[in-house]
Amino acid sequence: MKQKGKTQSLLVALGGNALIRKGQVGTVEEQFENLKVPIRQIARLSRRFKILITHGNGPQVGNLLLQQECCSEVPRLPLEILVAQTQGQIGYMIESVLDSELMALGIQYQQFIVSLISYVVVDENDPAFLEPTKPIGPVLQEQTAMNAPYPVRKTPKGFRRVVVSPKPVTIVEKREIKKLIEQDFIVICCGGGGIPVVREGRSFCGVDAVIDKDLASSKLAEEVDVDIFLIATDEKGAAIHYGSAEQEFLREITVDQATEYLKEGQFPPGSMGPKVEAAIQFVQSGGKRAVITSIDSIEAAISGDAGTEIRPNP
């Protein structure tokens, strides 16, 4: 049975910290417990909005790579297969917690949920293939990072493994996703940025890369005509002069202001940069609202009381 009165759609892009918080090992028990915070809010919002959920997979896909490399007796799998594995893994966890939260609200039989394995087309000539930039896996000790047999970069969180990250061109299942949200399904999709593929004639071929989850989510939001695009992360919003005495969190900025801050390097790549870029792209494509907020403040941000909102130029 469809719920009445839902005229707007909301896409919530959950960061990897929705499952693994800073300082945690990342056990299954920790991840299920951490998910309750954002998912409980999303469950309540599902009474008012048609819901899409996307999610990161940086810690999980990096851990899978490490597990492969620790066991030489098992054939290694390429990154696109590991992304597919994490889509199923995290999709199951989100769906399980969401079902419990809907049950607690007494609306589990009024709301359908589906997790969708998603392909995302990238350009095989994207210059991103020439240089790894996307952080995955755990934070590394400096000595470990210096001796690592794979590319490593220092990020705001510390040294992390990096892989190539081409820009998303289109979501392959966009028509199916749009149809599902029109029928009032909560759709969990484009996990970890989606499985990266390139076109080969009329078919697709997977590539060894990880797409940025926020940029893929922005492209999805554009292609299925989402009204509100919310990025949930481990900061209360976007800040200029981050980490300094002049640090200032921004409540509301225009596309032009956000673009200028990006050019100035105020939002580092590998952390806040792709989030702001994704929000800008969504608004420029005609989206109504783009908000970056903390995992704890999803509902408050939708009400206009938290986060950084990027709005059209006057």
FENGISUL-V701764 format. One record per residue. RES is the residue in one letter. PSI is psi in radians with two decimals (999 if undefined). Layout:
BEGIN
RES:PSI
RES:PSI
END
This chain:
BEGIN
M:2.21
K:2.51
Q:2.45
K:2.75
G:0.13
K:1.80
T:-0.24
Q:2.66
S:2.57
L:2.21
L:2.13
V:2.07
A:1.90
L:2.27
G:2.93
G:-0.44
N:-0.19
A:-0.43
L:-0.70
I:1.98
R:2.80
K:2.30
G:-0.13
Q:2.72
V:-0.64
G:0.58
T:2.83
V:-0.70
E:-0.74
E:-0.75
Q:-0.75
F:-0.74
E:-0.74
N:-0.62
L:-0.41
K:-0.57
V:-0.97
P:-0.65
I:-0.60
R:-0.70
Q:-0.73
I:-0.68
A:-0.76
R:-0.70
L:-0.40
S:-0.26
R:-0.43
R:-0.45
F:2.63
K:2.28
I:2.34
L:2.41
I:2.20
T:2.92
H:2.72
G:3.01
N:0.27
G:-0.94
P:-0.73
Q:-0.76
V:-0.57
G:-0.68
N:-0.67
L:-0.69
L:-0.79
L:-0.70
Q:-0.70
Q:-0.77
E:-0.31
C:-0.16
C:1.68
S:-0.22
E:-0.24
V:2.31
P:2.38
R:2.57
L:2.54
P:2.86
L:-0.67
E:-0.53
I:-0.69
L:-0.63
V:-0.75
A:-0.71
Q:-0.76
T:-0.49
Q:-0.79
G:-0.76
Q:-0.94
I:-0.60
G:-0.74
Y:-0.76
M:-0.76
I:-0.81
E:-0.68
S:-0.82
V:-0.70
L:-0.72
D:-0.71
S:-0.71
E:-0.64
L:-0.64
M:-0.70
A:-0.52
L:-0.16
G:0.38
I:0.33
Q:-0.49
Y:-0.06
Q:-0.07
Q:2.20
F:2.58
I:2.46
V:2.41
S:2.25
L:2.11
I:2.20
S:2.36
Y:2.54
V:2.16
V:2.36
V:2.88
D:2.13
E:-0.30
N:0.17
D:2.22
P:-0.28
A:-0.42
F:-0.26
L:-0.28
E:2.08
P:2.33
T:-0.28
K:2.02
P:2.37
I:2.86
G:-3.01
P:2.88
V:2.35
L:2.57
Q:2.61
E:-0.73
Q:-0.71
T:-0.74
A:-0.72
M:-0.50
N:0.12
A:2.48
P:0.22
Y:2.86
P:2.41
V:2.50
R:2.66
K:2.14
T:3.02
P:-0.38
K:-0.17
G:-2.97
F:2.29
R:2.66
R:2.51
V:2.58
V:2.94
V:2.57
S:1.49
P:2.78
K:2.51
P:2.43
V:-0.81
T:2.69
I:2.12
V:-0.71
E:0.41
K:-0.63
R:-0.74
E:-0.72
I:-0.77
K:-0.73
K:-0.70
L:-0.75
I:-0.51
E:-0.52
Q:0.20
D:0.47
F:2.49
I:2.11
V:2.18
I:2.04
C:3.08
C:0.60
G:2.37
G:0.40
G:-0.04
G:2.81
I:2.05
P:2.21
V:2.70
V:2.71
R:2.38
E:1.64
G:-2.11
R:0.04
S:-3.08
F:2.67
C:2.26
G:2.63
V:2.72
D:1.52
A:2.97
V:2.17
I:2.47
D:2.23
K:-0.67
D:-0.68
L:-0.68
A:-0.67
S:-0.69
S:-0.75
K:-0.74
L:-0.81
A:-0.69
E:-0.78
E:-0.36
V:0.22
D:0.88
V:2.55
D:-0.78
I:2.29
F:2.01
L:2.23
I:2.06
A:2.18
T:-2.91
D:0.19
E:2.75
K:-0.12
G:-2.94
A:2.47
A:2.57
I:2.67
H:0.71
Y:2.35
G:0.01
S:3.06
A:-0.38
E:0.15
Q:2.33
E:2.04
F:2.43
L:2.31
R:-0.75
E:2.19
I:2.73
T:2.92
V:-0.76
D:-0.73
Q:-0.76
A:-0.70
T:-0.72
E:-0.73
Y:-0.65
L:-0.79
K:-0.59
E:-0.18
G:0.35
Q:-0.44
F:1.77
P:2.54
P:2.60
G:-0.08
S:-1.74
M:-0.40
G:-0.97
P:-0.51
K:-0.80
V:-0.72
E:-0.73
A:-0.73
A:-0.74
I:-0.83
Q:-0.70
F:-0.81
V:-0.73
Q:-0.45
S:0.00
G:0.05
G:2.61
K:-0.78
R:2.39
A:2.21
V:2.40
I:2.17
T:3.12
S:2.79
I:-0.62
D:-0.25
S:0.51
I:-0.88
E:-0.72
A:-0.67
A:-0.68
I:-0.59
S:-0.09
G:0.29
D:0.10
A:2.87
G:-3.12
T:2.10
E:2.21
I:2.10
R:2.87
P:2.72
N:2.52
P:999
END
